[in-house]
């Protein structure tokens, strides 16, 4: 693991950083962590959670999964602070678990990206039909896809600036919607009707899922919201995938991770609570609305309150959110593919970078699968999007389980080598190893039970079964196939190169970015 000093004092301690450019600053990482993955999962998909689980079920489901996701982010951030390499968990698995798991999860990440990209870009194209249906969706998919290529093929800083801007728009929208929801709920809307928690009482806090009577039906409705929440939170761990392109990653990544719980609580859970108070779970438009944002519970809430201009504003920001999520996914997938190539798990040509320091072959290879979005140019667009959503949700669960599993090996490797995490590592995450254990166990249970509804008599659905369980055999086939082919072994706890990485960190101290002038008044969001 050679290291060298680059120009302008930018310390580059890993070989790959001679090629990749450190274009992401502290403010980019903070805002990407804060709102980079907020997209169609929250703005559009949350309606499904309210219908299936009721207001209380959706609220508790998003809160529960959000707490578990916080454990995942803390785990990946601690490893990334020590080993800031592009590809994130793909690289960590190679050093702290088994090269076979690095191969398996790397290609699983690529697969997940190939599914999520067309899902997000299709959602963005469908959203545009909120204003006009005169242009075929294929045209919008082509234009939006081309913009993704442009964003990802030039300086990574261009990506960072775009995500920074879109994150601000999303934060402003969520804050605005929250204020609107409170005003409407308290009787400040055009009809001056005070709603309070009326919809939590009528039709009720929980629903009878699939008409199953009693507490069992209500519990199943609540449990169903977990898969929906997983799709909404997918990508929240992405602060680590571009670590090699982040300035001062040992400071930037932990700082972004430390407030993850509060960000989840504020932007996901609280906003869902507000909208569940002003939209009943049996609203006929909740899942059967018009195009794009017309089926969003936030837009339905504005329409019910008689606020006519707001749906257009919401739709515009939701459009940028969907495209932004695709932008983040393209970066994550291409860097995972680059990381696979660096570790020898993918063809070496994926390591090639252009003059902007971007792995352009990896980007183009990932982007080529945007063509899957054309599958939705039909009357069955909503069905295809739902299928994509199920596949992405289950892939996210597998990724989170892998992150927690690798972290636990890393944690016990530190103990076996007598390393004091709090004294010797660049950053030691709180609540460990308990957070990783709880997240790993619970996400495993959610993954195994995610498709339970297809096993209920008379409710078999092949699409639902594949969407819920396809990723399980995929990850095992990739792992054991590579393991048997290459005869790899688990990395012994006492042989993990943790001390080598610690020494690299000590030999190459970082200097944090200066305070963000002009944005410090919003410091509670990222400090």
NORJO-V682988 format. One record per run of one state. SS is the DSSP state (2 for helix, 1 for strand, 0 for the rest). FROM is the first residue (numbers start at 1). LEN is the number of residues. Records with the same first field share a line. If there is no record, write none. Layout:
SS: FROM-LEN  FROM-LEN
//
This chain:
0: 1-3  6-1  10-1  13-2  19-5  25-1  36-4  44-2  83-6  97-2  129-8  154-2  186-12  205-4  212-2  234-4  241-2  247-2  258-2  279-13  296-1  305-5  343-5  352-8  377-4  417-4  425-9  450-2  456-6  487-6  496-2  508-12  526-2
1: 4-2  11-2  24-1  246-1
2: 7-3  15-4  26-10  40-4  46-37  89-8  99-30  137-17  156-30  198-7  209-3  214-20  238-3  243-3  249-9  260-19  292-4  297-8  310-33  348-4  360-17  381-36  421-4  434-16  452-4  462-25  493-3  498-10  520-6
//
